[in-house]
Structures are given as structure tokens and as C-alpha cells.
Amino acid sequence: MVQKAKTSGWDLRRRELLDAEKRTGPSPAPGPYPAVVCYPNTYRAAMAGLGFQLVWDEAARHPSFTAERAFYSLSDKPTVKAGMPRSLESGKPFRSFETVFFSIQYELDYLNLYRMLVAGGLNPRAAERRAGDPLIIIGGIAPTANPEPLSPFADAFFLGDGEAAFGDLLDILAWTRGAPKAERLAELRGIPGVYLPALDEEPPAAVRAKSLDGFPASAPIITPHAGFGDTVLLEPIRGCPRECRFCLIGNAGGPVRIRRPDALLDEIYKTRGLTKKVSLIGSAISDHPSIDELVNALADDGRLVSVSSLNIRSVTEDLLNGIAKSGQRSLTFAPEAATDRMRAAVGKPLPDGRLEEVLGTTADAGFRSVKLYYLVGLPGETDADAEAVGAKLRTLADEFPALRLEASVNPFVPKRWTPWAKKPIATVKVIRSRLASVRRAIKGRVRVSTESPNVAVIQALLSLGDRRAAESIARRAGSARPHSRLTGEEKHLLEEFGEGETR
């Protein structure tokens, strides 16, 4: 009786989510090949991710596929323990599908991937799965940067932009349907961006689309249950020209590709009557050469425009006024550091007074809330640099009382393919000390959110690690305390990956 009640509750939630979804275009016709695209976190997080939605939609629109979706949890709480993974559309378990795709954005979700495989009745180790088990294919920005920690669990990876060659992968899967697993994987081997851990000595270069013209720029589903609420996700620009020393997107996210404003507006105009909200997704929104034109056109169409973090150097008064004209009253900026020395080291120098100038313009435009992103534990950082973050926030709160300031202050985590990939991450003790100094300097004037130091160190291990890090994934995924301190062996591995002692 208990299991039946749980299943009934899951089905009710599944129906609630499906009933709330609105499609921006016609539903794809079903094909003969059953596949499921998984996001190893909550439905709320998944449907706020444009990449996940676009990959699922491409698979669903392939004439040979019926592609469904599955999530670690349908609850809004990522800590809810996952039951047997089943698809959102039909409620079928993993074993009903011939291919299981995973789209992963964050390293900590590797633990959820492992849990989903176990709960789905599949051996997490690819080498130990049975001949009739589904193929497990993994993609997304985190494994694109470094697939090795997940290599023992994957039959194949797709590394890079789906627009570049994901359709080719789908074609081969459809063409080889029914063939032995080894033959199917061998056929995938020639596709750019495909990595076969059992056959290849090292990952290939990620494949990148030279142009995004002709490919969808917006999400196919609008739902109030997504992280951004009832909004259509729109990508005006991909990549970032800044190349900050810690940032994966600017250093390994591919070249900057800019979408035409007319094509973007055409996609948005098709959503009239579905929602008034548009969320512009990207790491360099304010670097789009026609961003002012685009935002004002959206505002004139009656859309409420929200944007991801804006670059303090490139944001303009016209852009701020255009966003404000749409009715939006909150913004996000990322100074990253509070001293000239550390901003120069990060690769985000600012002219004197530029942050204050932008916040003044923001307040004058009618915005009421601003969130600022900072990092602590940066290479070369001192206690004084961390204290300066808190002091700067306190000063800004005094200078701009009309703005409700919030701050997200998080530990630096080294990433593969960035200039700081080999820089050692600060110890948990140092990170805690730096975060405490920020809070002391703020004196309660600004609301601050932070990431757990333990989580940051684990993320670094999975970001930089090789196949040996898979053992940490397996152990932590089954632990009652998955975010506990690093073991001695894990600490040794992290120091080896970073080529230096953990500070």
C-alpha cells in the first residue's frame, strides 16, 4: 500500500506538470525508436535550461525517434530521494527505452546520474551492463569540458554543440537499430565530438557550430514550474569574448556566435498569447551588438524582459532603460572581486567608479533590486581582498539606498581548459574564513548567499579529475553524507590534478 501511494503521488505530479506546459510550436510526430533525455536534477532546474530543452526537442523531431524526458526529481527540492526513474510523458521506466541520453550542466549532478542508473535497474558501469540494456550517452557543458570522471558509466559522450553534429548521431543510432552494441558504437566513432571511453584513448576536441543561423534560439516549452517561471527562454549570443581566467564559457565554450535580431524576434512573436515574459540566456548578453534594439523591440511588443548577468563594462544606459521599460525591476552584475588588483588578476578590470556609475544609472532607470556576484579563494587572494568584498557591499548599500542589494559570494573552483585550471583551490578552512570575513564586513547590510566550501572542493575534484574520480562519484552517490569532506585519497588526487598543494 505504501508503494502504491507513492506511485499515485508521482503520477499526480507528472500530470500537473504536463498540463501546465505550453508548446511554442506543433508537437513532433512520434517515431519508432524510443529514447529518453534525462536531466539529473529537478524538473524546475531542467526546464530553466535551454540546452536541455533544445537537445530533447531535436531528438523528438527526428523522424525515427519518440523522445521523452526524465528527471532526478519532479519535486522542486533537489534533496528529495529519487525513486525509479520514469519518463514524464508516458511514465515508462528506463528499460523501456533503447537509448538514455543525459544532459548535464553541473558536476555535482554526476552523483544524481549515478543514482538514477542504479534506481533504474541498470548497472552504472558500462562494461558490466547487459547486451539488451539501453545505450547511455552523455552530453552537456560539464562533461564536454572533462568527461573522464563519468567515463566508466557512459557508453558514449557527445562533446560540444548539439547544432554541430547531434543530428548525425541520431541518424546513426536509427540506422544501426537492432545491431549489437559494439557495432553501433563503432559506427558512432566517426562523428565529430563523439567520445567512446571503451575504444578511445582520450577525448576528441569538442565540436562547435560555426553559425547558429537556422537553428532554434528559444525553448519549445513554456511552464510556470521552471526556474524562471512562466517565461520563454531566448539565446541571443553564445560564447563570451572576455576570457576571464576562471571561466569555462569564455575559454572553452567555442567562438562567439551572434544571432540576428530579426530571427530572434520572429521566434518570440510566435509565442504571443502564451506568455509575456522573455528571459535572455547567455554569458555575454550585453556584448550582443544589437542588444539595445532587441530589448526595446521586445518591450514594445509588451514583453517583460529578464536577462542573465550583465557585463559592467559593456552595459549601456539605453540597454538598462529598455529593460526597465519592459517592466523588469531586478538585475544581476558580476564584479567577481572588489579590489583593482584582484579584478585585474581575474581578467575583469574596471575603470574607477564604473560599478557605482552603473548602479546609479540602474537606480535612475527605476530598478529596485540588484544582485552582485563575487568570488573568494581566488589565486593570489589575501584576507584583505576578501574583506574588501564585504566593505564594498556595505559602501554600495549606503550609497544606493533605493536599491535592494543582494550578493552571491562563492568559492573559486578551477575548471579544465581555463588559464587557472592548474591553480589549487583554497582549503575548506580558508574558504570558510574568507566567507566569514565578508559577512563581518557587511554587518548585516546586504543579504548574502554562499555555496558550501565542501561542495566547492568536491566540484573541483570532479571538474579536474580523471577516471579515478569515478570512484568518488560512486561512493558519494550512495552515502548519507554525499557532501562530506574529502577523504585523504581524494585530497591527494585533487592536488595531483591541480599540480600543486591545496591551499
C-alpha positions as CSV (number, residue, x, y, z in Angstrom):
1,M,0.0,0.0,0.0
2,V,2.8,2.4,0.8
3,Q,4.5,1.9,-2.6
4,K,1.1,2.4,-4.4
5,A,0.6,5.7,-2.6
6,K,4.0,7.0,-3.7
7,T,3.3,6.0,-7.3
8,S,0.0,7.7,-7.3
9,G,1.6,10.9,-5.9
10,W,4.2,10.8,-8.6
11,D,1.6,10.3,-11.3
12,L,-0.4,13.3,-10.0
13,R,2.7,15.5,-10.0
14,R,3.5,14.3,-13.5
15,R,0.1,15.2,-14.8
16,E,0.2,18.6,-13.1
17,L,3.5,19.4,-14.8
18,L,2.4,18.2,-18.2
19,D,-1.0,20.1,-18.0
20,A,0.9,23.3,-17.2
21,E,3.2,23.1,-20.2
22,K,2.6,25.3,-23.3
23,R,4.3,24.4,-26.6
24,T,5.6,27.2,-28.8
25,G,5.1,25.1,-31.9
26,P,3.4,21.9,-33.1
27,S,4.1,18.7,-31.3
28,P,6.6,16.4,-33.1
29,A,5.2,13.2,-34.7
30,P,6.2,10.0,-32.9
31,G,8.8,7.7,-34.4
32,P,9.6,4.0,-33.9
33,Y,12.7,4.4,-31.8
34,P,12.0,5.1,-28.1
35,A,14.6,7.3,-26.3
36,V,14.6,9.4,-23.2
37,V,16.5,12.6,-22.5
38,C,17.4,12.9,-18.8
39,Y,18.4,15.8,-16.6
40,P,19.9,14.6,-13.3
41,N,18.3,17.3,-11.1
42,T,14.8,18.7,-10.6
43,Y,12.2,19.4,-13.3
44,R,12.4,23.0,-12.2
45,A,16.1,23.2,-12.9
46,A,15.9,21.3,-16.2
47,M,13.2,23.4,-17.7
48,A,15.1,26.5,-16.9
49,G,18.0,25.1,-19.1
50,L,17.8,26.0,-22.8
51,G,20.4,23.4,-23.7
52,F,18.4,20.5,-22.2
53,Q,15.2,21.6,-23.9
54,L,16.9,22.0,-27.3
55,V,18.6,18.6,-27.2
56,W,15.3,16.9,-26.2
57,D,13.4,18.8,-28.9
58,E,15.9,17.8,-31.6
59,A,15.7,14.2,-30.7
60,A,11.9,14.4,-30.5
61,R,11.7,15.9,-34.0
62,H,13.9,13.3,-35.6
63,P,11.6,11.2,-37.7
64,S,13.0,7.9,-36.3
65,F,12.5,8.9,-32.6
66,T,9.9,9.2,-29.9
67,A,11.9,11.1,-27.3
68,E,10.6,11.6,-23.8
69,R,12.1,13.3,-20.7
70,A,13.1,12.1,-17.3
71,F,14.4,13.9,-14.2
72,Y,16.0,13.1,-10.9
73,S,13.1,14.5,-9.1
74,L,9.7,16.1,-10.1
75,S,9.8,17.9,-6.7
76,D,11.2,21.4,-6.5
77,K,13.5,20.2,-3.8
78,P,16.7,18.6,-5.2
79,T,17.3,16.8,-1.9
80,V,14.2,14.6,-2.4
81,K,15.4,11.0,-2.8
82,A,14.8,9.7,-6.3
83,G,12.6,6.7,-6.9
84,M,12.7,4.6,-10.0
85,P,13.3,7.0,-12.9
86,R,10.4,7.1,-15.3
87,S,9.6,9.3,-18.2
88,L,7.5,12.4,-17.8
89,E,5.4,11.8,-20.9
90,S,4.4,8.1,-20.5
91,G,5.7,7.1,-17.1
92,K,7.8,4.3,-18.5
93,P,11.0,3.1,-16.7
94,F,14.4,3.3,-18.2
95,R,14.4,-0.2,-19.5
96,S,11.5,0.7,-21.9
97,F,13.9,2.9,-23.9
98,E,16.6,1.9,-26.3
99,T,18.8,4.9,-25.6
100,V,19.1,7.0,-22.5
101,F,20.6,10.5,-23.0
102,F,21.9,12.6,-20.1
103,S,22.3,16.4,-20.4
104,I,24.5,17.7,-17.6
105,Q,25.4,21.2,-16.7
106,Y,26.9,20.9,-13.2
107,E,29.5,18.5,-11.8
108,L,27.6,17.8,-8.6
109,D,24.8,16.3,-10.7
110,Y,27.1,13.4,-11.6
111,L,26.0,11.9,-8.3
112,N,22.4,12.1,-9.4
113,L,23.2,10.4,-12.7
114,Y,24.7,7.5,-10.8
115,R,21.7,7.3,-8.5
116,M,19.3,7.3,-11.5
117,L,21.1,4.5,-13.2
118,V,21.0,2.4,-10.0
119,A,17.4,3.2,-9.3
120,G,16.5,2.4,-12.9
121,G,17.9,-1.1,-12.5
122,L,20.9,-0.6,-14.7
123,N,24.5,-1.4,-13.8
124,P,26.2,2.0,-13.5
125,R,29.4,0.5,-15.0
126,A,29.2,0.4,-18.8
127,A,31.5,-2.6,-19.0
128,E,29.1,-4.6,-16.8
129,R,25.8,-3.8,-18.4
130,R,24.0,-6.5,-20.3
131,A,23.7,-6.7,-24.1
132,G,20.0,-5.7,-24.1
133,D,20.4,-2.7,-21.8
134,P,19.9,0.8,-23.2
135,L,22.8,2.8,-24.6
136,I,23.9,5.5,-22.1
137,I,25.0,8.7,-24.0
138,I,26.1,11.8,-22.0
139,G,26.5,15.4,-23.1
140,G,26.3,18.9,-21.7
141,I,28.8,21.6,-20.8
142,A,30.3,19.9,-17.7
143,P,31.2,16.6,-19.4
144,T,32.2,18.5,-22.6
145,A,34.9,20.2,-20.5
146,N,36.0,16.9,-18.9
147,P,34.2,13.7,-19.5
148,E,36.7,11.4,-17.7
149,P,35.1,11.2,-14.2
150,L,32.0,9.8,-15.9
151,S,33.8,7.6,-18.4
152,P,33.2,4.3,-16.6
153,F,29.4,5.0,-16.7
154,A,29.0,6.1,-20.3
155,D,28.7,4.1,-23.5
156,A,29.4,7.3,-25.4
157,F,29.7,11.0,-25.0
158,F,28.7,13.8,-27.3
159,L,31.0,16.7,-26.6
160,G,30.1,20.2,-27.9
161,D,27.2,22.0,-29.5
162,G,24.2,19.9,-30.5
163,E,23.7,22.0,-33.6
164,A,27.0,20.8,-35.0
165,A,26.6,17.0,-35.1
166,F,23.9,15.7,-32.7
167,G,21.6,15.1,-35.7
168,D,24.3,12.9,-37.2
169,L,24.5,10.9,-34.0
170,L,20.7,10.4,-34.1
171,D,20.9,9.2,-37.7
172,I,23.5,6.6,-36.9
173,L,21.5,5.4,-33.9
174,A,18.4,5.0,-36.1
175,W,20.3,3.3,-38.9
176,T,22.0,0.7,-36.6
177,R,19.0,-0.1,-34.5
178,G,18.9,-3.8,-33.7
179,A,22.7,-4.3,-34.3
180,P,25.0,-5.5,-31.5
181,K,26.1,-2.8,-29.1
182,A,29.8,-3.0,-30.2
183,E,28.9,-2.4,-33.9
184,R,26.7,0.5,-33.1
185,L,29.4,2.2,-31.0
186,A,31.9,1.6,-33.8
187,E,29.6,3.4,-36.2
188,L,29.3,6.4,-33.9
189,R,33.1,6.7,-33.7
190,G,33.5,8.8,-36.8
191,I,31.0,11.5,-35.7
192,P,32.8,14.8,-34.6
193,G,32.6,15.3,-30.9
194,V,31.7,11.6,-30.1
195,Y,33.9,10.0,-27.4
196,L,33.8,6.3,-26.8
197,P,35.6,5.6,-23.5
198,A,35.9,1.9,-24.1
199,L,37.6,2.4,-27.5
200,D,39.3,5.9,-27.5
201,E,42.5,6.7,-25.6
202,E,41.5,10.3,-25.0
203,P,38.5,12.6,-25.7
204,P,38.3,14.4,-29.0
205,A,38.0,18.1,-29.3
206,A,34.5,19.4,-28.7
207,V,32.6,20.1,-31.9
208,R,31.3,23.6,-32.3
209,A,28.7,25.0,-34.7
210,K,30.3,27.8,-36.8
211,S,27.0,29.6,-37.1
212,L,23.7,29.2,-35.3
213,D,21.6,30.6,-38.2
214,G,18.7,28.3,-39.0
215,F,18.7,26.7,-35.6
216,P,16.2,27.3,-32.8
217,A,17.1,30.1,-30.4
218,S,14.2,29.6,-28.0
219,A,12.9,26.8,-25.8
220,P,10.0,24.7,-27.1
221,I,8.2,24.6,-23.8
222,I,6.9,27.4,-21.5
223,T,5.9,26.4,-18.0
224,P,5.3,28.2,-14.7
225,H,7.1,25.3,-12.9
226,A,10.5,26.2,-14.4
227,G,13.2,28.0,-12.5
228,F,12.5,31.3,-14.3
229,G,8.7,30.9,-14.1
230,D,6.3,31.2,-17.0
231,T,8.8,32.6,-19.5
232,V,10.2,31.8,-22.9
233,L,14.0,31.2,-22.9
234,L,15.9,33.0,-25.7
235,E,19.6,32.8,-26.6
236,P,20.8,36.0,-28.5
237,I,24.5,35.1,-28.2
238,R,26.6,32.0,-27.4
239,G,30.1,32.1,-26.1
240,C,31.9,35.0,-24.5
241,P,34.7,37.3,-25.7
242,R,36.0,38.2,-22.2
243,E,38.2,35.1,-21.5
244,C,38.2,35.6,-17.7
245,R,40.8,33.4,-16.2
246,F,38.4,31.3,-14.2
247,C,35.5,31.0,-16.7
248,L,34.8,27.9,-18.7
249,I,32.5,29.6,-21.2
250,G,34.9,32.3,-22.3
251,N,37.8,29.9,-22.7
252,A,36.3,26.6,-23.9
253,G,32.7,27.5,-24.9
254,G,33.5,28.0,-28.5
255,P,33.7,31.2,-30.6
256,V,31.3,34.0,-30.0
257,R,28.2,33.4,-32.2
258,I,25.7,36.1,-32.6
259,R,22.1,35.6,-33.7
260,R,20.3,38.1,-35.9
261,P,17.7,40.3,-34.0
262,D,15.1,39.7,-36.8
263,A,15.3,36.0,-36.4
264,L,15.1,36.2,-32.6
265,L,12.1,38.5,-32.8
266,D,10.4,36.1,-35.3
267,E,10.7,33.3,-32.7
268,I,9.3,35.5,-29.9
269,Y,6.4,36.8,-31.9
270,K,5.2,33.2,-32.4
271,T,4.7,33.0,-28.6
272,R,2.2,35.7,-28.5
273,G,-0.7,34.7,-26.3
274,L,1.4,32.1,-24.4
275,T,3.4,34.4,-22.1
276,K,4.6,37.9,-21.8
277,K,7.9,37.0,-20.2
278,V,11.2,36.6,-22.1
279,S,14.4,35.5,-20.4
280,L,17.6,36.3,-22.4
281,I,20.1,33.4,-21.8
282,G,23.8,33.7,-22.3
283,S,27.2,34.7,-20.7
284,A,27.6,37.9,-22.7
285,I,24.2,39.3,-23.3
286,S,25.3,43.0,-23.2
287,D,28.0,42.2,-25.8
288,H,25.5,41.5,-28.5
289,P,25.9,44.3,-31.0
290,S,22.1,44.8,-31.3
291,I,21.1,44.1,-27.8
292,D,19.6,47.6,-27.3
293,E,17.5,47.2,-30.4
294,L,16.4,43.7,-29.4
295,V,15.4,44.6,-25.9
296,N,13.4,47.7,-26.9
297,A,11.6,45.7,-29.6
298,L,10.6,43.1,-27.0
299,A,9.5,45.8,-24.6
300,D,7.4,47.4,-27.4
301,D,5.8,44.0,-28.0
302,G,4.6,44.1,-24.4
303,R,7.2,41.6,-23.1
304,L,8.7,41.6,-19.6
305,V,12.4,41.1,-20.3
306,S,14.8,39.5,-17.8
307,V,18.5,39.0,-18.5
308,S,21.3,36.8,-17.1
309,S,24.2,38.6,-15.6
310,L,25.2,41.8,-17.5
311,N,28.8,42.8,-18.0
312,I,29.6,46.0,-16.1
313,R,32.0,47.3,-18.8
314,S,29.7,46.9,-21.8
315,V,26.2,47.6,-20.3
316,T,24.7,50.9,-21.6
317,E,22.2,53.3,-20.4
318,D,19.9,52.5,-23.4
319,L,20.0,48.8,-22.5
320,L,19.1,49.5,-18.9
321,N,16.3,51.8,-19.9
322,G,15.0,49.3,-22.4
323,I,14.9,46.5,-19.8
324,A,13.2,48.9,-17.3
325,K,10.7,49.9,-20.0
326,S,9.6,46.3,-20.3
327,G,8.7,46.3,-16.6
328,Q,11.6,44.4,-15.2
329,R,12.8,45.7,-11.8
330,S,15.8,43.5,-11.0
331,L,19.2,43.0,-12.5
332,T,22.4,41.0,-11.9
333,F,26.0,42.0,-12.3
334,A,29.3,40.1,-11.6
335,P,32.2,42.2,-10.4
336,E,33.8,39.0,-9.2
337,A,36.3,40.9,-7.0
338,A,36.4,44.1,-5.0
339,T,40.0,45.3,-5.4
340,D,41.7,46.6,-8.6
341,R,44.5,44.0,-8.1
342,M,42.2,41.0,-8.0
343,R,39.9,42.2,-10.8
344,A,43.0,42.6,-13.0
345,A,44.1,39.1,-12.0
346,V,40.7,37.6,-12.8
347,G,40.6,39.3,-16.1
348,K,37.8,41.7,-15.4
349,P,39.4,45.1,-14.8
350,L,37.0,48.0,-14.2
351,P,37.7,51.8,-14.6
352,D,37.5,53.6,-11.3
353,G,33.9,54.3,-10.3
354,R,32.4,52.2,-13.1
355,L,30.4,49.9,-10.8
356,E,29.0,52.9,-8.9
357,E,28.2,54.6,-12.3
358,V,26.2,51.6,-13.5
359,L,24.4,51.2,-10.2
360,G,23.4,54.9,-10.3
361,T,22.0,54.5,-13.8
362,T,20.3,51.3,-12.7
363,A,18.6,53.2,-9.8
364,D,17.7,56.1,-12.0
365,A,16.0,53.8,-14.5
366,G,13.7,52.5,-11.8
367,F,15.2,49.2,-10.9
368,R,14.6,48.2,-7.2
369,S,16.8,45.1,-6.8
370,V,20.4,44.2,-7.8
371,K,22.3,41.0,-7.3
372,L,26.1,41.1,-7.4
373,Y,28.3,38.0,-7.8
374,Y,31.7,37.8,-6.1
375,L,34.3,35.0,-5.7
376,V,36.6,34.3,-2.8
377,G,39.5,31.9,-2.5
378,L,40.9,33.2,-5.8
379,P,44.6,32.5,-6.7
380,G,46.7,35.2,-5.1
381,E,43.9,36.5,-2.9
382,T,44.7,37.7,0.6
383,D,42.5,38.1,3.6
384,A,42.3,41.8,2.8
385,D,40.9,41.1,-0.6
386,A,38.1,39.1,0.8
387,E,37.4,41.7,3.5
388,A,37.2,44.3,0.7
389,V,34.2,42.4,-0.8
390,G,32.2,42.9,2.3
391,A,33.4,46.5,2.7
392,K,32.4,47.3,-0.9
393,L,29.0,45.8,-0.5
394,R,28.4,47.8,2.7
395,T,29.5,51.0,1.0
396,L,27.3,50.4,-2.0
397,A,24.3,49.7,0.3
398,D,24.9,53.1,1.9
399,E,25.4,54.9,-1.4
400,F,22.3,53.4,-3.1
401,P,19.6,53.1,-0.5
402,A,16.9,52.9,-3.2
403,L,18.3,49.6,-4.4
404,R,17.8,46.3,-2.5
405,L,21.3,44.8,-2.8
406,E,21.9,41.0,-2.6
407,A,25.2,39.3,-3.0
408,S,26.1,35.8,-4.1
409,V,29.6,35.1,-2.7
410,N,31.1,31.7,-3.8
411,P,34.4,29.9,-3.7
412,F,36.6,29.8,-6.7
413,V,36.5,26.4,-8.4
414,P,39.2,25.6,-11.0
415,K,37.9,24.4,-14.4
416,R,39.5,22.4,-17.2
417,W,40.7,24.5,-20.2
418,T,40.9,27.7,-18.3
419,P,44.1,29.6,-17.5
420,W,43.5,28.8,-13.9
421,A,42.9,25.1,-14.4
422,K,46.1,24.2,-12.5
423,K,45.6,26.7,-9.7
424,P,45.0,25.0,-6.4
425,I,41.6,25.5,-4.8
426,A,41.7,27.0,-1.3
427,T,41.1,24.7,1.6
428,V,37.7,24.4,3.3
429,K,39.2,26.2,6.3
430,V,40.4,29.1,4.2
431,I,37.2,29.4,2.3
432,R,35.2,29.5,5.5
433,S,37.4,32.1,6.9
434,R,37.1,34.3,3.8
435,L,33.3,34.0,3.7
436,A,33.1,34.8,7.4
437,S,35.2,38.0,6.8
438,V,32.8,39.1,4.1
439,R,29.9,38.7,6.4
440,R,31.6,40.6,9.2
441,A,32.4,43.5,6.9
442,I,28.9,43.7,5.6
443,K,27.5,44.0,9.1
444,G,24.1,42.7,8.0
445,R,23.5,45.5,5.5
446,V,23.3,43.2,2.5
447,R,21.7,39.7,2.1
448,V,24.4,37.2,1.2
449,S,24.1,33.7,-0.2
450,T,27.1,31.3,-0.4
451,E,28.0,27.9,-1.6
452,S,29.2,25.3,0.9
453,P,33.0,25.1,0.9
454,N,32.8,21.3,1.0
455,V,30.7,21.4,-2.2
456,A,33.2,23.6,-3.9
457,V,36.1,21.3,-3.2
458,I,34.1,18.3,-4.4
459,Q,33.1,20.2,-7.5
460,A,36.8,20.9,-8.2
461,L,37.7,17.2,-7.8
462,L,35.0,16.3,-10.4
463,S,35.9,19.2,-12.7
464,L,39.6,18.4,-12.9
465,G,39.6,14.6,-12.3
466,D,40.4,11.7,-14.4
467,R,38.7,8.2,-14.4
468,R,39.8,7.7,-10.8
469,A,37.3,10.3,-9.7
470,A,34.5,7.9,-10.8
471,E,35.1,6.0,-7.5
472,S,34.3,9.2,-5.6
473,I,31.1,9.6,-7.6
474,A,30.0,6.0,-6.8
475,R,30.9,6.3,-3.1
476,R,29.3,9.7,-2.6
477,A,26.2,8.9,-4.6
478,G,25.5,6.0,-2.1
479,S,26.4,7.9,1.0
480,A,24.1,9.5,3.6
481,R,26.5,12.4,3.6
482,P,27.4,12.9,-0.1
483,H,29.0,16.4,0.5
484,S,31.2,15.4,3.4
485,R,34.9,16.5,3.5
486,L,37.3,15.0,1.0
487,T,39.0,11.8,2.1
488,G,42.8,11.7,2.2
489,E,42.8,9.9,-1.1
490,E,40.5,12.4,-2.8
491,K,42.6,15.3,-1.5
492,H,45.7,13.7,-2.9
493,L,44.0,13.3,-6.3
494,L,42.8,16.9,-6.3
495,E,46.3,18.1,-5.6
496,E,47.7,15.9,-8.4
497,F,45.1,17.2,-10.9
498,G,45.9,20.7,-9.9
499,E,49.7,20.1,-9.9
500,G,50.0,21.8,-6.5
501,E,49.0,21.5,-2.9
502,T,45.5,22.6,-1.9
503,R,45.9,25.9,-0.3
